[in-house]
Amino acid sequence: MTPIGYIDAFTRFHVDGWAADQDNWGGTVKITIFVNGEEVHTMEADHLRAQLDQVGPGATGRYAFSHYFESPLSPYRRNEIAIKVASTDCFLKGATLTTIEPIEAEDAGDQFRPQAPILLSTMGRSGSTLLMAVLAQHPQIVVAGQRPFEVEMGCYYAHALRALTAAGDHRRSLRADKITASEGRFHLGFNPYFEPSFGAYFRDPKTLPEFINKRVSGRLVTAFRGIILDYYQTVASDQDKSYPLYFAEKSLPEDDARLGVRLMFRNCKEIALVRDLRDALCSFMAFGNLSFQESLDDLRSSSARFLEIAANPDPGIHFIRYEDLVLQQRETHAALARFLGVSDFPYDEQRMGKLFGDHATTRSPADSIGRWRKDLTSEQLDQCGFFQPFLERFGYAV
């Protein structure tokens, strides 16, 4: 086999290219896509594309491939792509850059305002409702809304930032020739003028990506930060909190919301709320009527994310265990107050008890700890072996 081909386009959402075997123009080859060194997809390069029937004698033109990533690549990390012709050592070259640098916020603006976010990263069913209620009682912390609709304005704009700094995509998003069409009034889409082909209008092909990743992202970060703070200042006034220091939001531990909020607010404080995954598994099944396998799959992802967070020590991140939150409340609240640099948290035992009763799936906090010993079968526990690194890292019995 003598492979030939190119990577024609690469964005955080998809990759296009073509590959063929010069020794067998009548056949097709498989390609394997790698992102940041990890294999993500193998597929047949067999799509028909104009002019590819001219690459060699007897060429059919069916050598193209196009793949959309199952999850868009994070704009907050450097992403590098490599594509290999399967069963060979041949990697395709890129017609353009095969590395996308993370977005940056060049315009620092007013990022050191005293109002800062508290981001509560949670796997779910781990006491986040209880902890948000604790935060909301503090006179210097603003929480908007109540479960299950707590406002997550920072997380929303983190996702908006991702969309508005994305490469244009004329096939699945807004097209330049449809930008004023009526059917697009409810769907803004990615900026069509950020599509990679528009980079050809500049003498240096790096000009457009650098403009998007730095100038555009910097302007948007400044604007979004101001909108978020204005919103929570309005909420604080409505709640008669005269001197708010923080606003608090919940988030899953996935990268996009976390890293987006931290990009917009360099003074962000993050609380990572963890729980014995086996107990969380029981709670998922009891509260959400999820199957064992559905619950297990959800928690596999959370387990990996929290281990990743813990592997990179950061003074701006404070870990709290659910077990300590419900059994050692005063000590846990005091440690949290020290981390945030605020006065002690008001404590309303009756309200906390009611919140637990409304959302719990056991009779008491004590009953919710170690419930896996009686709720899970031996076969189910065997499937929880994946959790062992998490359990060991956060001090749970294995």
C-alpha positions in Angstrom: 0.0 0.0 0.0 1.2 3.5 -0.9 -1.1 6.0 0.9 -1.7 9.5 -0.1 -4.1 12.2 1.3 -4.5 15.4 3.2 -6.4 16.9 6.2 -8.3 19.7 4.5 -10.1 21.3 7.4 -10.0 21.0 11.2 -12.1 22.8 13.7 -13.2 22.1 17.3 -16.3 20.4 15.8 -15.2 18.4 12.8 -12.4 17.3 10.5 -12.5 16.9 6.7 -9.9 15.3 4.4 -9.2 12.5 1.9 -7.0 9.5 1.7 -6.4 6.9 -1.0 -4.0 4.0 -1.9 -1.9 4.8 -5.0 -1.5 1.1 -5.5 -5.3 0.5 -5.7 -7.2 3.5 -7.0 -10.3 1.4 -7.3 -10.5 0.6 -3.6 -10.8 2.7 -0.4 -8.9 2.9 2.8 -9.7 3.4 6.4 -8.4 6.3 8.5 -8.0 6.6 12.2 -8.4 10.0 13.9 -6.4 11.0 16.9 -7.0 14.0 19.1 -4.3 15.0 21.6 -2.7 11.6 21.1 -5.9 9.6 21.8 -7.7 7.5 19.2 -11.3 8.9 18.8 -12.6 7.3 15.6 -11.9 5.0 12.7 -13.9 5.3 9.4 -13.9 4.5 5.7 -12.6 7.3 3.4 -15.2 6.6 0.7 -17.2 9.8 0.2 -17.3 11.2 -3.4 -15.7 14.5 -3.9 -15.2 16.6 -7.0 -11.7 16.6 -8.6 -10.5 13.7 -6.5 -11.1 11.5 -9.6 -8.1 13.3 -11.1 -5.5 12.4 -8.4 -4.4 9.2 -10.3 -5.0 6.9 -13.2 -8.3 5.1 -12.7 -9.2 7.2 -9.7 -12.9 7.0 -8.6 -13.0 10.1 -6.5 -14.5 8.2 -3.5 -11.7 9.0 -1.1 -13.1 11.8 1.1 -14.0 11.7 4.7 -15.8 14.0 7.1 -16.2 13.4 10.8 -18.0 15.5 13.5 -16.6 14.9 16.9 -19.2 13.4 19.4 -18.4 16.2 21.8 -16.8 19.5 20.4 -13.2 19.9 21.5 -12.8 22.3 24.3 -11.9 25.9 23.4 -10.0 26.2 26.7 -7.4 23.7 25.9 -4.8 23.3 23.1 -6.0 20.6 20.7 -3.9 18.8 18.2 -5.2 16.4 15.5 -3.4 13.5 13.7 -4.9 11.2 11.1 -3.3 7.9 10.2 -4.2 5.5 7.4 -5.3 2.4 9.2 -2.9 -0.6 9.2 0.0 1.7 8.1 2.4 4.1 9.7 1.4 6.9 7.3 0.0 10.1 8.9 -1.8 12.5 6.7 -0.4 16.0 6.3 -2.6 19.1 7.0 -3.3 21.5 4.2 -3.8 24.0 7.0 -2.8 24.0 10.7 -3.6 20.8 12.6 -3.4 22.5 16.0 -5.9 24.9 17.5 -4.7 27.0 20.4 -7.0 27.8 23.4 -8.9 31.0 23.5 -7.4 33.8 25.6 -8.8 36.8 27.3 -6.2 39.5 26.3 -8.3 42.4 27.5 -8.1 42.0 31.3 -10.6 44.9 31.9 -12.2 44.9 35.3 -11.7 41.2 36.1 -10.6 41.9 39.7 -13.9 43.3 40.8 -14.7 42.3 44.4 -17.7 40.3 43.2 -16.5 36.9 42.3 -18.1 33.5 41.6 -18.3 30.5 43.7 -18.6 27.5 41.4 -20.0 24.4 43.1 -18.9 21.4 41.0 -21.1 18.4 41.8 -21.8 15.0 40.4 -25.4 15.2 41.5 -27.1 13.4 44.5 -24.2 14.6 46.6 -25.7 17.3 48.8 -25.5 20.2 46.4 -29.0 21.4 47.2 -28.1 21.4 50.9 -24.8 23.3 50.3 -26.4 25.8 47.9 -29.0 26.6 50.7 -26.1 27.1 53.1 -24.4 29.5 50.7 -27.6 31.4 50.0 -28.1 32.2 53.7 -24.9 34.1 53.9 -25.4 37.9 53.7 -22.4 38.3 51.3 -23.3 35.4 48.9 -26.0 35.7 46.2 -27.8 32.6 44.9 -30.6 33.3 42.3 -33.5 30.9 42.0 -34.1 27.6 43.8 -33.7 23.9 42.9 -34.1 22.6 40.3 -33.9 25.9 38.5 -31.0 27.8 40.2 -29.8 30.4 37.8 -26.4 29.6 36.2 -25.7 32.8 34.4 -21.9 32.3 34.5 -22.2 28.8 33.1 -24.6 30.0 30.3 -22.1 32.7 29.2 -19.3 30.1 29.3 -21.2 28.1 26.7 -22.0 31.3 24.8 -18.3 32.1 24.7 -17.6 28.7 23.3 -20.1 29.2 20.5 -19.1 32.7 19.6 -15.4 31.9 19.4 -16.0 28.8 17.3 -15.0 28.4 13.6 -17.9 29.0 11.3 -19.7 25.9 10.0 -21.7 26.5 6.8 -23.1 22.9 6.8 -24.6 22.7 10.3 -24.8 26.3 11.4 -25.4 29.8 10.0 -24.3 30.4 6.4 -23.0 33.8 5.2 -25.6 34.0 2.4 -28.4 33.3 5.0 -27.3 35.7 7.7 -30.5 37.9 7.2 -32.9 35.1 6.3 -36.1 34.9 8.3 -35.6 31.2 9.2 -32.5 32.2 11.1 -34.2 34.6 13.5 -34.4 32.0 16.3 -31.0 30.5 15.6 -28.0 32.7 15.6 -25.4 29.9 15.1 -21.7 30.2 14.7 -20.3 33.3 13.1 -20.2 32.3 9.4 -17.3 34.7 8.7 -15.1 32.7 11.2 -15.3 29.7 8.8 -11.7 28.6 8.0 -12.0 29.5 4.3 -12.4 33.2 5.2 -8.8 33.1 6.5 -7.7 33.2 2.9 -8.7 36.9 2.8 -5.6 37.6 5.0 -2.1 37.4 3.7 -1.1 35.4 6.8 -3.3 32.4 7.4 -2.8 32.7 11.2 -4.4 36.2 11.3 -8.1 35.0 11.5 -7.5 32.3 14.2 -5.5 34.7 16.3 -8.1 37.4 15.9 -10.9 35.0 17.1 -8.9 33.4 19.9 -7.5 36.6 21.4 -9.2 39.8 20.2 -12.8 38.4 20.0 -12.5 36.3 23.1 -11.1 39.2 25.1 -13.9 41.5 24.1 -16.5 38.9 24.8 -15.0 38.0 28.2 -15.1 41.6 29.3 -18.7 42.1 28.1 -20.0 38.8 29.5 -18.3 39.4 32.9 -20.0 42.7 33.1 -23.4 41.3 32.3 -23.1 38.5 34.8 -22.0 40.8 37.6 -24.8 43.3 36.7 -27.3 40.5 37.0 -26.2 39.2 40.3 -25.9 42.8 41.7 -29.6 43.2 40.7 -30.4 40.0 42.5 -28.5 41.1 45.6 -30.4 44.3 45.7 -33.7 42.4 45.4 -32.6 40.2 48.3 -31.6 43.2 50.4 -27.9 42.1 50.4 -26.1 45.4 50.4 -22.5 44.3 50.1 -22.3 41.0 48.1 -18.9 39.5 47.8 -19.8 36.4 45.8 -22.4 34.8 43.6 -22.8 31.0 43.7 -23.7 28.6 40.9 -23.8 24.8 40.5 -22.1 23.0 37.6 -21.2 19.5 36.5 -17.5 18.9 36.7 -17.0 18.9 32.9 -14.5 21.3 31.4 -16.5 23.8 29.4 -18.5 25.5 32.1 -15.7 25.3 34.8 -12.9 26.6 32.6 -15.1 29.1 30.9 -16.2 30.7 34.2 -12.6 30.6 35.5 -11.4 32.4 32.3 -14.0 35.1 32.8 -13.3 35.4 36.5 -9.7 34.9 37.6 -10.7 35.2 41.2 -13.2 32.4 41.0 -13.6 30.1 44.1 -14.5 26.5 43.3 -16.0 24.0 45.7 -15.7 20.4 44.5 -18.4 18.3 46.3 -17.8 14.6 46.3 -19.5 11.5 47.7 -18.9 7.8 47.9 -19.8 6.9 44.4 -21.5 3.7 45.5 -23.9 5.6 47.7 -24.5 8.2 44.9 -25.3 5.3 42.6 -28.0 4.0 45.0 -29.4 7.5 45.3 -29.5 8.0 41.5 -31.5 4.8 41.1 -33.9 5.6 43.9 -34.5 9.3 43.2 -34.3 9.5 39.4 -35.7 6.1 38.6 -32.5 5.4 36.5 -31.3 1.9 35.8 -28.2 0.7 37.4 -26.3 0.9 34.1 -27.4 4.4 33.3 -26.4 5.6 36.8 -23.1 3.8 36.6 -22.3 5.4 33.2 -23.0 8.9 34.5 -20.8 8.4 37.6 -17.9 7.0 35.6 -17.6 10.3 33.9 -17.9 12.3 37.1 -15.3 10.0 38.8 -12.8 10.7 36.0 -13.4 14.5 36.1 -13.0 14.8 39.9 -9.8 12.8 39.8 -8.5 15.1 37.2 -9.3 18.2 39.3 -7.7 16.6 42.4 -4.5 15.8 40.3 -3.9 19.5 39.7 -3.7 21.2 43.2 -5.1 24.7 43.1 -5.5 27.0 46.1 -8.8 28.2 44.5 -10.4 24.8 44.8 -11.8 23.5 48.1 -13.0 19.9 48.4 -16.0 18.9 50.6 -17.2 15.4 51.1 -20.9 14.8 51.3 -20.4 12.7 54.4 -18.7 15.5 56.3 -21.4 18.0 55.1 -24.2 16.0 56.7 -22.5 14.6 59.7 -20.0 17.3 60.6 -21.9 20.3 59.5 -20.5 23.0 61.8 -16.9 22.0 61.2 -17.4 21.8 57.4 -19.2 25.2 57.4 -16.3 26.7 59.4 -13.7 25.4 57.0 -15.7 26.7 54.0 -16.0 30.2 55.6 -12.2 30.2 56.0 -11.7 29.2 52.4 -14.0 32.0 51.2 -12.7 34.6 53.7 -16.2 35.4 55.0 -17.8 35.4 58.4 -19.4 32.2 59.8 -22.4 30.8 58.0 -25.8 31.3 59.7 -27.1 27.9 60.6 -30.8 27.0 60.5 -31.1 23.3 61.7 -34.8 23.2 61.0 -34.5 24.4 57.5 -31.6 22.1 56.7 -33.6 19.2 58.1 -36.5 20.0 55.8 -34.3 20.3 52.8 -32.8 16.9 53.5 -36.3 15.4 53.9 -37.5 16.9 50.6 -34.7 15.5 48.5 -33.4 12.5 50.3 -34.1 8.8 49.5 -33.3 7.6 53.1 -34.8 8.4 56.5 -31.8 10.2 57.9 -28.4 11.6 56.8 -26.7 8.7 58.7 -28.8 6.2 56.7 -27.6 7.7 53.4 -24.0 6.9 54.2 -22.8 3.4 53.5 -26.2 2.4 52.0 -24.4 0.6 49.2 -23.6 -2.3 51.5 -27.3 -3.3 51.6 -28.7 -1.7 48.4 -26.2 -3.1 45.9 -25.8 -6.8 44.9 -22.4 -8.5 44.8 -22.6 -8.5 41.0 -23.3 -4.7 40.9 -20.4 -4.1 43.3 -18.1 -6.0 41.0 -19.0 -3.5 38.3 -18.1 -0.6 40.6 -14.4 -1.6 40.5 -13.8 1.3 38.2 -14.4 3.6 41.1 -11.5 2.3 43.2 -9.0 5.1 42.4 -11.7 7.7 43.3 -12.6 5.9 46.5 -8.9 5.7 47.6 -8.2 9.3 46.6 -11.0 10.8 48.7 -10.7 8.5 51.7 -13.5 6.0 51.2 -13.3 2.3 52.3 -12.7 0.0 49.4 
